Amino acid sequence: MTTRKIARDYLGKVEARLVRHIDRFPPAWQQHASEIRELSARLFEERGHAFYGDEDDLVPPSDLFERSEAEEAIGAVERLLGLYRLLLDTAKD
């Protein structure tokens, strides 16, 4: 089993538990859970290629992605950070 497969299986189990117990989280967390899951999953899927490129065909990451895709990924990360900050701030209250 590859490391990527192990990570995907682990994340799937964590996600399933989160979904199953979402009612235990504060309302702000419940409200943003699906967006966090979607953004995180999208970033996870491209992480390997973004770091290592296509190792089978020896294509570097810079040849796999357009600038617009990189900007979109940066926007997704910024959105996630904003959500995490919001959720942590609401948890303090």
C-alpha positions as CSV (number, residue, x, y, z in Angstrom):
1,M,0.0,0.0,0.0
2,T,1.4,3.4,-1.0
3,T,1.8,6.3,1.4
4,R,-0.8,8.2,-0.6
5,K,-3.3,5.4,-0.2
6,I,-2.7,5.2,3.5
7,A,-3.2,8.9,3.8
8,R,-6.4,8.8,1.7
9,D,-7.8,6.0,3.8
10,Y,-6.9,7.8,7.1
11,L,-8.5,11.1,5.9
12,G,-11.6,9.2,4.8
13,K,-12.0,7.7,8.3
14,V,-11.5,11.1,9.9
15,E,-14.0,12.7,7.6
16,A,-16.6,9.9,8.3
17,R,-16.2,10.5,12.0
18,L,-16.5,14.2,11.6
19,V,-19.7,13.9,9.6
20,R,-21.2,11.4,12.0
21,H,-20.6,13.6,15.0
22,I,-21.0,17.1,13.4
23,D,-23.9,17.8,15.8
24,R,-21.5,17.9,18.7
25,F,-19.6,20.8,17.2
26,P,-20.5,24.5,17.7
27,P,-22.9,25.9,15.1
28,A,-20.2,28.0,13.4
29,W,-18.2,24.8,12.8
30,Q,-21.3,22.9,11.5
31,Q,-22.0,25.7,9.1
32,H,-18.5,25.6,7.5
33,A,-17.7,21.8,7.7
34,S,-18.7,21.0,4.2
35,E,-16.7,23.9,2.7
36,I,-13.6,22.9,4.7
37,R,-14.0,19.2,3.6
38,E,-14.3,20.2,-0.1
39,L,-11.4,22.7,-0.1
40,S,-9.1,20.3,1.9
41,A,-10.0,17.3,-0.4
42,R,-9.2,19.4,-3.5
43,L,-5.9,20.5,-2.2
44,F,-5.0,17.0,-1.0
45,E,-5.6,15.6,-4.4
46,E,-3.1,17.9,-6.1
47,R,-0.5,18.1,-3.3
48,G,1.7,15.3,-4.6
49,H,1.8,16.7,-8.1
50,A,2.4,20.2,-6.8
51,F,5.4,19.0,-4.8
52,Y,6.9,16.4,-7.0
53,G,5.4,16.7,-10.5
54,D,4.6,13.6,-12.5
55,E,7.4,11.3,-11.4
56,D,6.5,8.6,-13.9
57,D,6.8,10.8,-16.9
58,L,9.5,13.1,-15.3
59,V,7.3,16.2,-15.7
60,P,8.1,19.0,-13.2
61,P,5.3,20.7,-11.3
62,S,5.8,23.9,-13.2
63,D,4.7,22.1,-16.4
64,L,1.7,20.5,-14.8
65,F,-0.1,23.6,-13.6
66,E,-1.1,26.9,-15.0
67,R,-0.6,30.1,-13.1
68,S,-4.4,30.4,-12.6
69,E,-4.5,27.0,-11.0
70,A,-1.7,28.1,-8.6
71,E,-3.6,31.2,-7.7
72,E,-6.8,29.2,-7.2
73,A,-4.9,26.9,-4.8
74,I,-3.5,29.9,-2.9
75,G,-7.1,31.3,-2.6
76,A,-8.3,28.0,-1.3
77,V,-5.6,27.9,1.4
78,E,-6.3,31.5,2.3
79,R,-10.0,30.7,2.6
80,L,-9.2,27.7,4.8
81,L,-7.0,29.7,7.1
82,G,-9.7,32.3,7.4
83,L,-12.2,29.6,8.3
84,Y,-9.9,28.0,10.8
85,R,-9.2,31.4,12.5
86,L,-13.0,32.1,12.6
87,L,-13.7,28.7,14.1
88,L,-10.9,29.0,16.7
89,D,-12.1,32.4,17.7
90,T,-15.7,31.1,18.2
91,A,-14.3,28.2,20.2
92,K,-12.7,30.7,22.6
93,D,-16.0,32.4,23.4
